[in-house]
Amino acid sequence: MTEVSHLLKRGQCVGKTKKGKGTKWMVVVNGEGIPLGNHLDSASPAEVKLVEKTLQTIAVPRCGPGAPKHLIADRAYDSDPLRKRLAQRGIKLVCPHRNRRYKKPTQDGRALRRFK
């Protein structure tokens, strides 16, 4: 009975966090704020690990005209492995570097103007 009641309280994609249970809803929008794709997952994994699952849900062409060329995100997405994986797909990651980054910057201020 305890196991069954535990499953009833917990829905799909609900995971434990430091402050209880929760979910993350990742949404990709175009420059005008129109949603292109979304992904619902447990709140425990980092957002940088959910990017590629979210990009797979986009309903626009993956290559050619209309395909996304830039991904603009906040500094939580600053990850060199993520930049490499997105570059293989032809997407440039535009996000500010984390404050304590010890590697050389990968972009100058011109690309970050899109972030603003």
Backbone as JSON Lines, residues from 0, in Angstrom:
{"i":0,"aa":"M","n":[0.82,-1.2,0.0],"ca":[0.0,0.0,0.0],"c":[0.86,1.25,0.0]}
{"i":1,"aa":"T","n":[1.96,1.23,0.74],"ca":[2.82,2.4,0.82],"c":[3.42,2.72,-0.55]}
{"i":2,"aa":"E","n":[3.84,1.69,-1.26],"ca":[4.43,1.9,-2.58],"c":[3.41,2.46,-3.56]}
{"i":3,"aa":"V","n":[2.18,1.99,-3.52],"ca":[1.14,2.47,-4.41],"c":[0.81,3.92,-4.11]}
{"i":4,"aa":"S","n":[0.68,4.3,-2.84],"ca":[0.37,5.68,-2.5],"c":[1.51,6.61,-2.9]}
{"i":5,"aa":"H","n":[2.73,6.1,-2.82],"ca":[3.89,6.9,-3.25],"c":[3.81,7.19,-4.75]}
{"i":6,"aa":"L","n":[3.4,6.2,-5.55],"ca":[3.3,6.4,-6.99],"c":[2.16,7.34,-7.35]}
{"i":7,"aa":"L","n":[1.09,7.34,-6.57],"ca":[-0.02,8.22,-6.86],"c":[0.34,9.69,-6.63]}
{"i":8,"aa":"K","n":[1.19,9.95,-5.67],"ca":[1.6,11.33,-5.37],"c":[2.62,11.85,-6.35]}
{"i":9,"aa":"R","n":[3.27,10.96,-7.06],"ca":[4.37,11.36,-7.94],"c":[3.96,11.08,-9.38]}
{"i":10,"aa":"G","n":[3.94,12.1,-10.2],"ca":[3.57,11.94,-11.59],"c":[4.78,11.67,-12.46]}
{"i":11,"aa":"Q","n":[4.54,11.6,-13.75],"ca":[5.62,11.38,-14.69],"c":[6.53,12.6,-14.72]}
{"i":12,"aa":"C","n":[7.82,12.41,-14.79],"ca":[8.83,13.47,-14.86],"c":[8.92,14.29,-13.58]}
{"i":13,"aa":"V","n":[8.52,13.76,-12.45],"ca":[8.67,14.45,-11.17],"c":[9.83,13.79,-10.45]}
{"i":14,"aa":"G","n":[10.8,14.6,-10.06],"ca":[11.97,14.05,-9.4],"c":[12.32,14.81,-8.14]}
{"i":15,"aa":"K","n":[13.14,14.21,-7.31],"ca":[13.53,14.82,-6.05],"c":[14.53,15.95,-6.28]}
{"i":16,"aa":"T","n":[14.4,16.98,-5.48],"ca":[15.35,18.09,-5.46],"c":[15.73,18.34,-4.01]}
{"i":17,"aa":"K","n":[16.55,19.35,-3.78],"ca":[16.93,19.68,-2.41],"c":[15.75,20.18,-1.6]}
{"i":18,"aa":"K","n":[14.78,20.78,-2.28],"ca":[13.64,21.37,-1.57],"c":[12.35,20.59,-1.78]}
{"i":19,"aa":"G","n":[12.43,19.35,-2.18],"ca":[11.23,18.55,-2.37],"c":[11.2,17.9,-3.74]}
{"i":20,"aa":"K","n":[10.04,17.98,-4.4],"ca":[9.87,17.37,-5.71],"c":[9.57,18.46,-6.72]}
{"i":21,"aa":"G","n":[9.92,18.19,-7.97],"ca":[9.63,19.2,-8.97],"c":[9.93,18.74,-10.38]}
{"i":22,"aa":"T","n":[9.61,19.6,-11.34],"ca":[9.87,19.33,-12.75],"c":[10.5,20.56,-13.38]}
{"i":23,"aa":"K","n":[11.11,20.36,-14.54],"ca":[11.64,21.45,-15.35],"c":[10.95,21.38,-16.7]}
{"i":24,"aa":"W","n":[10.46,22.5,-17.12],"ca":[9.83,22.59,-18.43],"c":[10.73,23.45,-19.29]}
{"i":25,"aa":"M","n":[11.42,22.81,-20.22],"ca":[12.34,23.5,-21.12],"c":[11.58,23.86,-22.39]}
{"i":26,"aa":"V","n":[11.63,25.13,-22.78],"ca":[10.9,25.6,-23.95],"c":[11.87,26.34,-24.87]}
{"i":27,"aa":"V","n":[11.81,26.05,-26.17],"ca":[12.6,26.75,-27.18],"c":[11.65,27.67,-27.93]}
{"i":28,"aa":"V","n":[12.0,28.96,-28.01],"ca":[11.18,29.92,-28.73],"c":[12.01,30.61,-29.8]}
{"i":29,"aa":"N","n":[11.35,31.17,-30.8],"ca":[12.08,31.94,-31.81],"c":[12.26,33.37,-31.31]}
{"i":30,"aa":"G","n":[12.81,34.24,-32.14],"ca":[13.09,35.61,-31.74],"c":[11.86,36.43,-31.4]}
{"i":31,"aa":"E","n":[10.7,35.97,-31.81],"ca":[9.46,36.68,-31.53],"c":[8.71,36.09,-30.34]}
{"i":32,"aa":"G","n":[9.26,35.08,-29.7],"ca":[8.64,34.47,-28.53],"c":[7.65,33.36,-28.86]}
{"i":33,"aa":"I","n":[7.61,32.9,-30.09],"ca":[6.7,31.83,-30.48],"c":[7.35,30.48,-30.15]}
{"i":34,"aa":"P","n":[6.69,29.62,-29.37],"ca":[7.29,28.34,-29.01],"c":[7.49,27.44,-30.22]}
{"i":35,"aa":"L","n":[8.68,26.84,-30.3],"ca":[9.02,25.91,-31.38],"c":[9.06,24.47,-30.9]}
{"i":36,"aa":"G","n":[9.4,24.28,-29.64],"ca":[9.49,22.93,-29.08],"c":[9.59,23.01,-27.57]}
{"i":37,"aa":"N","n":[9.29,21.9,-26.87],"ca":[9.4,21.89,-25.42],"c":[9.72,20.48,-24.93]}
{"i":38,"aa":"H","n":[10.18,20.42,-23.7],"ca":[10.53,19.13,-23.09],"c":[10.3,19.23,-21.59]}
{"i":39,"aa":"L","n":[9.59,18.27,-21.02],"ca":[9.33,18.22,-19.59],"c":[10.16,17.11,-18.99]}
{"i":40,"aa":"D","n":[10.88,17.42,-17.91],"ca":[11.76,16.43,-17.28],"c":[11.8,16.67,-15.78]}
{"i":41,"aa":"S","n":[12.42,15.77,-15.09],"ca":[12.61,15.88,-13.66],"c":[13.44,17.12,-13.34]}
{"i":42,"aa":"A","n":[13.27,17.69,-12.16],"ca":[13.99,18.9,-11.79],"c":[15.43,18.63,-11.37]}
{"i":43,"aa":"S","n":[15.81,17.39,-11.19],"ca":[17.14,17.1,-10.67],"c":[18.28,17.27,-11.68]}
{"i":44,"aa":"P","n":[18.16,16.91,-12.97],"ca":[19.32,17.09,-13.85],"c":[19.54,18.56,-14.19]}
{"i":45,"aa":"A","n":[20.79,18.89,-14.46],"ca":[21.13,20.27,-14.84],"c":[20.53,20.6,-16.2]}
{"i":46,"aa":"E","n":[20.23,21.88,-16.41],"ca":[19.61,22.31,-17.66],"c":[20.5,22.06,-18.86]}
{"i":47,"aa":"V","n":[21.81,22.14,-18.66],"ca":[22.74,21.94,-19.77],"c":[22.64,20.51,-20.31]}
{"i":48,"aa":"K","n":[22.21,19.57,-19.48],"ca":[22.05,18.18,-19.92],"c":[20.73,17.95,-20.65]}
{"i":49,"aa":"L","n":[19.8,18.87,-20.53],"ca":[18.48,18.72,-21.15],"c":[18.35,19.47,-22.48]}
{"i":50,"aa":"V","n":[19.38,20.21,-22.86],"ca":[19.31,21.04,-24.07],"c":[19.05,20.2,-25.31]}
{"i":51,"aa":"E","n":[19.81,19.14,-25.48],"ca":[19.7,18.36,-26.72],"c":[18.37,17.62,-26.82]}
{"i":52,"aa":"K","n":[17.83,17.15,-25.69],"ca":[16.51,16.53,-25.72],"c":[15.45,17.56,-26.12]}
{"i":53,"aa":"T","n":[15.63,18.78,-25.66],"ca":[14.68,19.84,-25.99],"c":[14.78,20.23,-27.45]}
{"i":54,"aa":"L","n":[16.0,20.31,-27.98],"ca":[16.19,20.68,-29.39],"c":[15.61,19.63,-30.33]}
{"i":55,"aa":"Q","n":[15.54,18.39,-29.9],"ca":[14.98,17.33,-30.75],"c":[13.47,17.48,-30.93]}
{"i":56,"aa":"T","n":[12.83,18.27,-30.07],"ca":[11.38,18.44,-30.18],"c":[10.99,19.6,-31.09]}
{"i":57,"aa":"I","n":[11.96,20.34,-31.62],"ca":[11.65,21.49,-32.48],"c":[11.01,21.0,-33.77]}
{"i":58,"aa":"A","n":[9.94,21.66,-34.16],"ca":[9.17,21.24,-35.33],"c":[9.54,22.04,-36.58]}
{"i":59,"aa":"V","n":[10.77,22.57,-36.65],"ca":[11.24,23.28,-37.85],"c":[12.34,22.44,-38.47]}
{"i":60,"aa":"P","n":[12.73,22.73,-39.7],"ca":[13.79,21.94,-40.36],"c":[15.09,21.93,-39.55]}
{"i":61,"aa":"R","n":[15.77,20.79,-39.54],"ca":[17.03,20.64,-38.81],"c":[18.22,21.23,-39.58]}
{"i":62,"aa":"C","n":[18.1,21.32,-40.89],"ca":[19.18,21.9,-41.69],"c":[18.56,22.66,-42.85]}
{"i":63,"aa":"G","n":[19.35,23.53,-43.45],"ca":[18.85,24.33,-44.56],"c":[18.13,25.57,-44.08]}
{"i":64,"aa":"P","n":[17.32,26.2,-44.95],"ca":[16.62,27.41,-44.54],"c":[15.58,27.13,-43.46]}
{"i":65,"aa":"G","n":[15.53,28.0,-42.47],"ca":[14.59,27.83,-41.37],"c":[15.15,27.07,-40.19]}
{"i":66,"aa":"A","n":[16.33,26.48,-40.33],"ca":[16.94,25.75,-39.23],"c":[17.55,26.74,-38.23]}
{"i":67,"aa":"P","n":[17.53,26.43,-36.94],"ca":[18.13,27.34,-35.95],"c":[19.64,27.43,-36.13]}
{"i":68,"aa":"K","n":[20.15,28.67,-36.06],"ca":[21.59,28.91,-36.21],"c":[22.24,29.35,-34.9]}
{"i":69,"aa":"H","n":[21.45,29.94,-34.02],"ca":[21.95,30.42,-32.73],"c":[21.05,29.93,-31.61]}
{"i":70,"aa":"L","n":[21.66,29.6,-30.48],"ca":[20.92,29.27,-29.28],"c":[21.35,30.29,-28.23]}
{"i":71,"aa":"I","n":[20.43,31.13,-27.81],"ca":[20.72,32.17,-26.83],"c":[20.21,31.69,-25.48]}
{"i":72,"aa":"A","n":[21.11,31.63,-24.49],"ca":[20.76,31.1,-23.18],"c":[21.48,31.88,-22.09]}
{"i":73,"aa":"D","n":[21.11,31.61,-20.83],"ca":[21.77,32.3,-19.72],"c":[23.08,31.59,-19.36]}
{"i":74,"aa":"R","n":[23.77,32.12,-18.37],"ca":[25.13,31.61,-18.09],"c":[25.15,30.21,-17.49]}
{"i":75,"aa":"A","n":[24.01,29.65,-17.13],"ca":[23.98,28.27,-16.65],"c":[24.34,27.28,-17.76]}
{"i":76,"aa":"Y","n":[24.23,27.7,-19.02],"ca":[24.51,26.84,-20.16],"c":[25.95,26.95,-20.64]}
{"i":77,"aa":"D","n":[26.79,27.73,-19.96],"ca":[28.18,27.91,-20.37],"c":[28.95,26.61,-20.14]}
{"i":78,"aa":"S","n":[29.12,25.85,-21.22],"ca":[29.79,24.55,-21.15],"c":[30.5,24.32,-22.48]}
{"i":79,"aa":"D","n":[31.79,24.09,-22.44],"ca":[32.54,23.84,-23.67],"c":[32.1,22.56,-24.38]}
{"i":80,"aa":"P","n":[31.84,21.45,-23.65],"ca":[31.34,20.26,-24.36],"c":[30.0,20.51,-25.06]}
{"i":81,"aa":"L","n":[29.12,21.3,-24.43],"ca":[27.85,21.62,-25.07],"c":[28.08,22.47,-26.32]}
{"i":82,"aa":"R","n":[29.0,23.41,-26.25],"ca":[29.32,24.24,-27.42],"c":[29.79,23.38,-28.59]}
{"i":83,"aa":"K","n":[30.61,22.37,-28.29],"ca":[31.13,21.5,-29.35],"c":[30.01,20.65,-29.96]}
{"i":84,"aa":"R","n":[29.13,20.11,-29.1],"ca":[28.03,19.29,-29.62],"c":[27.06,20.11,-30.46]}
{"i":85,"aa":"L","n":[26.8,21.35,-30.05],"ca":[25.91,22.21,-30.83],"c":[26.57,22.64,-32.13]}
{"i":86,"aa":"A","n":[27.89,22.88,-32.1],"ca":[28.61,23.27,-33.31],"c":[28.56,22.15,-34.36]}
{"i":87,"aa":"Q","n":[28.56,20.91,-33.93],"ca":[28.43,19.79,-34.86],"c":[27.08,19.8,-35.56]}
{"i":88,"aa":"R","n":[26.08,20.39,-34.91],"ca":[24.75,20.5,-35.5],"c":[24.58,21.82,-36.26]}
{"i":89,"aa":"G","n":[25.63,22.66,-36.29],"ca":[25.56,23.93,-36.99],"c":[24.91,25.04,-36.18]}
{"i":90,"aa":"I","n":[24.87,24.89,-34.86],"ca":[24.26,25.88,-33.98],"c":[25.34,26.52,-33.12]}
{"i":91,"aa":"K","n":[25.31,27.85,-33.05],"ca":[26.27,28.57,-32.22],"c":[25.6,28.94,-30.9]}
{"i":92,"aa":"L","n":[26.25,28.6,-29.78],"ca":[25.73,28.92,-28.45],"c":[26.15,30.33,-28.08]}
{"i":93,"aa":"V","n":[25.18,31.17,-27.77],"ca":[25.44,32.55,-27.34],"c":[24.97,32.66,-25.91]}
{"i":94,"aa":"C","n":[25.93,32.72,-24.99],"ca":[25.6,32.91,-23.58],"c":[26.81,33.52,-22.88]}
{"i":95,"aa":"P","n":[26.57,34.31,-21.84],"ca":[27.7,34.88,-21.1],"c":[28.47,33.78,-20.38]}
{"i":96,"aa":"H","n":[29.76,34.0,-20.24],"ca":[30.59,33.04,-19.52],"c":[30.3,33.13,-18.02]}
{"i":97,"aa":"R","n":[30.51,32.02,-17.34],"ca":[30.36,32.03,-15.89],"c":[31.44,32.91,-15.28]}
{"i":98,"aa":"N","n":[31.17,33.4,-14.09],"ca":[32.11,34.33,-13.44],"c":[33.45,33.69,-13.13]}
{"i":99,"aa":"R","n":[33.46,32.44,-12.77],"ca":[34.71,31.77,-12.38],"c":[35.25,30.87,-13.47]}
{"i":100,"aa":"R","n":[35.07,31.24,-14.71],"ca":[35.58,30.45,-15.83],"c":[37.1,30.55,-15.84]}
{"i":101,"aa":"Y","n":[37.77,29.4,-15.91],"ca":[39.23,29.4,-15.9],"c":[39.82,29.21,-17.29]}
{"i":102,"aa":"K","n":[39.0,28.84,-18.27],"ca":[39.49,28.69,-19.65],"c":[39.34,30.01,-20.38]}
{"i":103,"aa":"K","n":[40.01,30.11,-21.53],"ca":[39.93,31.32,-22.32],"c":[38.5,31.54,-22.82]}
{"i":104,"aa":"P","n":[38.08,32.8,-22.96],"ca":[36.74,33.07,-23.48],"c":[36.59,32.53,-24.91]}
{"i":105,"aa":"T","n":[35.41,32.06,-25.24],"ca":[35.17,31.5,-26.56],"c":[34.46,32.49,-27.49]}
{"i":106,"aa":"Q","n":[34.01,33.61,-26.94],"ca":[33.33,34.59,-27.77],"c":[33.64,35.99,-27.26]}
{"i":107,"aa":"D","n":[33.52,36.96,-28.15],"ca":[33.76,38.34,-27.75],"c":[32.42,39.02,-27.47]}
{"i":108,"aa":"G","n":[32.45,40.3,-27.19],"ca":[31.25,41.04,-26.82],"c":[30.24,41.18,-27.94]}
{"i":109,"aa":"R","n":[30.67,41.06,-29.19],"ca":[29.73,41.24,-30.3],"c":[28.63,40.18,-30.3]}
{"i":110,"aa":"A","n":[29.01,38.95,-30.04],"ca":[28.0,37.88,-30.04],"c":[27.05,38.03,-28.85]}
{"i":111,"aa":"L","n":[27.55,38.58,-27.75],"ca":[26.71,38.71,-26.56],"c":[25.67,39.83,-26.71]}
{"i":112,"aa":"R","n":[25.79,40.65,-27.74],"ca":[24.74,41.66,-27.96],"c":[23.41,41.01,-28.24]}
{"i":113,"aa":"R","n":[23.42,39.82,-28.83],"ca":[22.18,39.09,-29.07],"c":[21.55,38.63,-27.77]}
{"i":114,"aa":"F","n":[22.38,38.38,-26.78],"ca":[21.88,37.95,-25.48],"c":[21.01,39.03,-24.83]}
{"i":115,"aa":"K","n":[21.44,40.28,-25.0],"ca":[20.71,41.4,-24.37],"c":[19.36,41.54,-25.01]}
